[in-house]
């Protein structure tokens, strides 16, 4: 069986990625001429390699007096863009997402209630103070994503962060305006947000789980109701 030969560009990309990972995020890795000398490659090869590494969000390239190559790190929001495209191509919808994220979101709420720090409590209290002002569908979608990120970050589990990012950034963006067109739904969503946040602030893991479960149940009910209404109108 033939083994694919690594090209000079891909080898340079691997070396450049390793250089970035060995440095702190934001660290200056060198000017282009510095890296040409370091890797012993031509300018076109370095630039081809840099495009591969930049696409993976491991470097950024800046121009000007302070220009050069800088170490970067991808985050869940970067990863979600590729995952969202894949899910859309496969025909995924919000119902599919909720089915998978439901148990994960409950565990995230429990972990957040157990692990909350003084800074976490302060962040949740600041979020709660803004809930009543979030009254348009778009504002409520943004609030749902913000709350999900707060809770998943408090869980201490990066896998949970990624899964919930899929659920809220992809799922709600797909159907959020639909779900929140009704003012009564928006009011009920804000009430559930407040109850969930308060349970985590209080460190009550059982209530936090219950409130997260009720939220998933409510979204399920709204999705099925929406589907029924759409069929009646067809």
N, C-alpha and C positions, 0 to 999 in steps of 0.2 A: 504494500500500500504506500502511495506517495505521500510525503509529508510536506505541507505547505511551507514555503520558505518565508521567513519574516523579512519584510522589506526594510530598507534603510529608514524610511519615513516612520513606519510603525515602531521600529526599535528606538528611534529618537523620541517618538511620542511616549513610549514606555519609560524611557530615561527621564524625560521632562516631567511626567506624572510622578515618578518616584522622588524627583527633586522637590516638587511641590509638597508632597505628603510628608517629607522629612522636615519641612519648614512650618512655621506658624502661619495660620491664615492671615493674609495681608502682607506677608513678608516679601521684600524685594528679592527676586531670584537672579536678577541681572539684566543688563541691557542686551539687545539682540546680538551685538558684536561679542559680548562676553560669552553668551551661550553658543555662538558659532565656534568660538575657540574651545570651549569646554567639551562640546560634543564632536567637534571635528567634522562638521557637515557643511554643505552649501546652504546659502540663504534660502533658496526655494525649498530644500528639504526641511529646514527648520520651520519655515512658515507652514508647510503642509502638515508637519507634526503638531505644530502649535494649534492649528485649526481643530485637530482631533481632540487634543487635551482641553482646549477652550470649550468645545462642545460638551464635554463631560463636567464642566464647571470646576476644573482643578487649577486653572490659571486664568488670569485676566491680562490683557495687553493694553498698556496706556501709552499715549503719545505725548510728545512735548518734553520740556526740560526735566521733569520727574518721571519720564516714561520708562518703559521696560516691561519685563514679565513679572507678575506678582502671583503669589500662591493664593488659591481660592478653595472653597469647599462647597460641594452641592448640599442642598437641604431637601426636605420632603416636598417643598413646593416646586423644586426643579424636577424631581422624580415624577411628580404627579402629572406633569404635562405629557410625558411619554405614555404613562399608564392610562391617562384619560383618552388619548387618541386610540390606544389599543382597545379599550372598553367600548368606545363608540363604534369602532369597526366591527366589534363582535355583537353589537346590538344591545349592549347593557342599558338598563334603565334604573331609575331611583329605587324601584322595588327590589331589584337584584342587589343593589348596594346595601340597602337596609337589612336584607336577609343576612348578609355577611357581617356587617358592622354592629348589628344588635348586641351579640354577646360581648364583643370587644369593647363597645362603648360602656356597657354595664361594668365590666372589669376596670375600665379606665376611671369611672366615677368612684368606684370603691377604693382603688389605689390612691386617687387624689384626696379622698377623705382621710385616708390613713397617713399619707405622706405630706400633707399640706404644711408649708412653712409660713412664718409671719409675712414674708413677702408675697407668697401665693394668696394668702387671705386678703391682703391689701389690694392685690390685682383683681381678685374676684369682687371685692366690695366696690372698687372703682367701676368695674363692668356693670354691676347691678345698678349703680347710680345712673347709668345711661340707658337702661332698658326702656323706660317709658317714652323716651324721645325717639326711639327707633320704630317709626310707625308706617313707613312705606315698605312695600315688598322688598325693594333693593336694600334698604337699610336693615331689614330683618334678616335677610340672607347674610349680609356682612356680619351682623351680630352673632348669628349661628356659627359662622366660620370662626369668628374671634373666640367665642366661648369654647368651641371644640378644641381649638389650639391651646387655650389656657389649660383645660382639663387634661388633654393628652400629654402636654408638657409636664404637668404635675405628676403623671403616672410613673415617670422615670423609665418608661419602656419605649425605645425608638420605633419598634415594630408597631406598637399601638399608635404612635404619632403618624406613621405613614398610612395605616389603614383608615384612621379617622380623617386624615387629610383627603383621602380618596372619597370617603363618604360625604363629607360636607362641601369640599371645593368642587368636586365633580358632580355629585348627586344633586345637591340643592341648586347648583347653577343650571342643571338641565331642566328642572321642574319648579324651581323656587318661586318664580313670579306667578306661576299657576297656583301653587299651593297657598300663597299668601295674598291672593287678590281679595279675599273676603276679610273685612275688618275684624269680624268675630274670631276668625282663625288667628289673626295677628295678635289679638288680645290674649287668646288662650296660650299661644306660643310664648308670649312675654311672661305670662304667669308661671308657665312650666320652667322657663329659664330662671326666674327668680327663686322658685322652690328648689331646683337642682343646685344652684349656686349656694343657697343658704345651707342646704344639707352638707355640702362639702366644707363650707366655712365652719359649721358647727362640729365637723368631724364625725357626722352620723353616716356611716357607710351603708347601713341598711336602707335608710331613706334615700340616700344618693342613688343606690341601685334601683330602688322602686321608681324614683322620678325619671331616671334614664329609661327604664322599661316602659313607663307610661308614655314618654315622648315617642319611642319607637312604635308603640301601639297606635298612637294618634296619627303618626305619619302614614302607617299602613292603612288606617281607616280612610284618611283623606285621599290616598292614592286610589283605593278601590272605589270610593265615591266618585272621584274624578273620572275614572275609567267608565263607570256606569253612565255618568252624565254625557260623556263623549259619544258613547254608543247610541244613546237615546236621540242625540242631535244628528247623528249620521243618517 
